[in-house]
Amino acid sequence: MMRLHLCLMMALTVFAPGAPALHAQNVRPMVDDLARNWRRGDAGSIASAAARSGVAVEIDGDRHGPLNTRQVSAVLRRLFEERETLQVRPGMAKIVEGSPERAFGEVVWTARLRGTTEPQRSTVFLAFTLENARWRITEIRVLK
């Protein structure tokens, strides 16, 4: 009986008006995962998280998109080939209420152009939308 009571209380908490939906999970794991893939230069894994509508990409003020998964992968692959990653650190991650549900995150990226010794610090801004209970990337901006 106690177990049933506990289940009913949990259900009321989850499905009560104003309660967050189960699928509106924390976006932090997604930002952390993307930071790991960014550190490895894994353009394919990053691109595989693209939203169905595509991803707007901005690098050094050059805007593209919305791009499909293959195009995002190609743009990021070229970016990683041009730079040597020194450090990647996940930054803020925040869900924004609304419909469709959206979220934002940042990754701090320190890299240098291949063949140079001068490190450059950039902030990688990420925008997400919730699709089928999964966070998907809608925008990647690399800002100096």
N, C-alpha and C positions, 0 to 999 in steps of 0.2 A: 504494500500500500504506500509506504514511504517513497518507494521508487516511482510509482505512478504520480504521486504528488510532485515530486521533483521534476519529472518530465513535463508535467502540465505547467509548472512555473517557468521552466525554460522556454517552452513553446510560447507562452504569453509574453515573455520578455523579447523574444525574437520577432514575433509577428504583431506585436502591439503597434498602434499608430505612432509614427515618429521614431520607431526603433530602426536602426540600420539594417539593411538587407544582409543576408548571409553572404551573398556574392560581393558585397562592397568591402572586401578584405583590405587590409593594409597594403599600400603600394610599396612600402619599404623593401620587401623581398625582391620585387621586380627591379627597383633601382640598384640594389646590391648585386643582383644577377647581371644586370647590364654593365655595371662597373667592372665585374670580373671578366666579362666578355670583351669589354673595351681594353682592359689591361692586356689581354691575350691577343688583341687585334683580330678578334673573331667576327668579321663582318657578316658572315652568313648567319650566325646565331643571333646577332643583334637584329638583322633584317627579318629573321623569321618571326619576330614579335610585331611586325608591321600591322597596322589596322587594315581592314578590307578596303577602306576608301583611299589608302595610300599614306605616304609619309612626306611631309614637307621637310626638306633638308636645306640648312643654311651653313655654309662653311666659308669663313673669311669674307663675309658679306655677299657671297655668291649663292643665290637662292635657286632651288630646284623643287619641282613637285606640284602636286603630290606624285610621288614615285611608287612603283610597285616593288615587291620584295626583291626581285632580281636587280632592279635599278638601284635600290638603296644599298644592296650588298656591293655593287660595283663602285658606287661613290665612296663608301666607307673603306673598301679595300684599297682604293687609290690613296685615300687620306692616310691609312696606316702604312702604306708602302713609302710615302714621302717623309714620314716622321718616325722617330725612335721614341717609344714610350719610356719615360723615366719613373713616373708615379701616377697612380689613379686612386682617387679617394671618393667614395660616395658622399654626397652632400644631402641637402634637404629633400624630403619626400612628403607631399601633401595631397590629400584628397579634397576636391572642391565639390560641394553639394550642387545638385542640379540634375537636369535630364537632357541629354544623356550624362551619366556620371563621368567626371573627368578628374585627372590627377596630374601633378607636375613633380618633377624631380630634377636634381642637378648632380653632376659628377665633375669633380675637379681633376683636370688632366694636365700633367706636366710632361712635355715632350720637347724634342729638338728636331729640327730638320736634319735629315741624314746628311752627313758630311760636315756638320757644324758642331760647335761646342756650346752654343748659347741656348739654355733651356727657355721654353716659353710656357707660361701657365695659361690655360684656357678653362672656361666653364662650359660644360656640355649641358645645355638645357634640354630636358625631355618633357614632352606632353603626351598624355595617355588618355584613352577612352576605354570604357568598360564594354567589351563585346563578348557575349555568351559567357558571362561570369569570369572573364579573364582580361587583365589589363593589356591593351595593345598600344603601340607607339603611333602617334599621329604627327609628331614633330620632333626633329633633332636640330638643334642650333649649337654650333661651336663658336663661342664668343671669347674674344681676347680681353 
